[in-house]
Amino acid sequence: MDYEKAKVSYFEKGDKLLLTYDYGDSWEFEVDIKNITIDQTALKYPKILSGKGYGIIDDIGGVWSLQDYYDTPKDKVDPEMIDWLTDGEAINLDNFDKEELNQRMEQYKN
């Protein structure tokens, strides 16, 4: 499928996709199509129903660097890394904020 021409309407309930983001860092996500609404008043963009984890951190060096960050005790993490990622505060990599992600998705509806 040509990803540049793909539309949500191409998919059917039950489809499973593998989304790759930033091929250099190899972020991969499984996407399960749980429901498709045909109603004309339906949203014109995808909606996230569930997930887990913080999500993509651009330019961290991919899943391997994220795993290193995650496995390093908080008191041993490089302070420059924390400043760069979060303006000085450690992030909770287990946090999943569905509302924030859906707000971001809505920005790309056109």
C-alpha positions in Angstrom: 0.0 0.0 0.0 1.3 3.5 -0.8 1.4 5.0 2.6 1.3 8.5 1.2 -2.1 7.8 -0.4 -3.5 5.6 2.4 -6.7 6.8 4.0 -8.4 5.5 7.1 -11.3 4.4 4.9 -9.0 1.8 3.3 -9.0 -0.3 6.4 -11.5 -2.7 7.9 -12.4 -3.7 11.5 -10.0 -6.3 12.6 -7.1 -5.1 10.4 -3.7 -5.1 12.1 -1.0 -2.7 10.9 2.7 -2.3 11.8 3.5 1.4 11.8 7.2 2.3 11.5 8.2 5.9 12.5 11.7 7.3 11.9 13.4 4.5 10.1 16.8 5.5 11.6 15.6 5.0 15.1 13.1 2.1 14.2 10.1 3.0 16.3 7.5 0.4 15.6 3.9 0.3 16.7 1.1 -2.3 16.3 -2.1 -0.7 15.3 -5.4 -2.7 15.7 -8.5 -1.4 13.9 -11.1 -1.9 16.6 -14.0 -0.1 15.0 -14.9 2.0 12.0 -17.7 4.5 12.0 -19.5 5.1 8.8 -21.7 8.0 10.1 -21.0 11.2 8.1 -20.7 13.1 11.3 -17.8 10.8 12.4 -14.3 12.2 13.1 -12.2 12.8 10.0 -9.0 11.5 11.7 -8.1 8.4 13.7 -8.8 8.2 17.4 -6.7 6.4 19.9 -8.7 4.1 22.1 -6.0 2.5 24.2 -2.3 2.0 24.4 0.5 1.9 26.9 3.7 3.7 27.6 5.0 7.2 27.0 5.4 6.9 23.3 7.9 8.3 20.9 10.7 10.5 22.1 12.3 12.0 19.0 16.0 12.0 18.6 16.7 9.9 21.7 18.4 7.3 19.6 15.6 4.8 19.1 14.2 2.0 21.2 17.7 0.9 22.3 18.6 4.3 23.8 15.1 4.5 25.4 15.6 1.0 26.9 19.0 2.2 28.3 17.2 5.3 29.8 14.5 3.1 31.2 16.9 0.5 32.7 19.2 3.1 34.3 18.3 4.0 37.9 16.9 7.5 38.1 19.8 8.8 40.2 22.3 7.5 37.6 20.6 9.1 34.5 22.8 11.8 32.9 21.4 15.1 34.1 21.9 16.6 30.6 19.6 13.8 29.2 16.9 14.7 31.7 17.2 18.4 30.9 17.0 17.7 27.1 14.0 15.4 27.4 11.9 17.1 30.0 13.1 20.5 31.0 14.7 19.1 34.1 12.3 16.5 35.4 12.4 12.8 34.9 9.7 11.3 32.7 7.4 8.5 33.6 7.9 6.1 30.7 4.8 4.1 31.8 2.5 7.1 31.5 0.0 6.9 28.7 -2.2 10.0 28.1 -4.9 9.1 25.6 -6.5 12.6 25.7 -3.3 14.3 24.9 -2.5 12.0 22.0 -6.0 12.4 20.6 -5.6 16.2 20.8 -2.4 15.8 18.7 -4.2 13.5 16.2 -6.9 16.1 15.8 -4.4 18.7 14.6 -3.7 16.5 11.5 -7.3 16.0 10.5 -7.0 17.9 7.2 
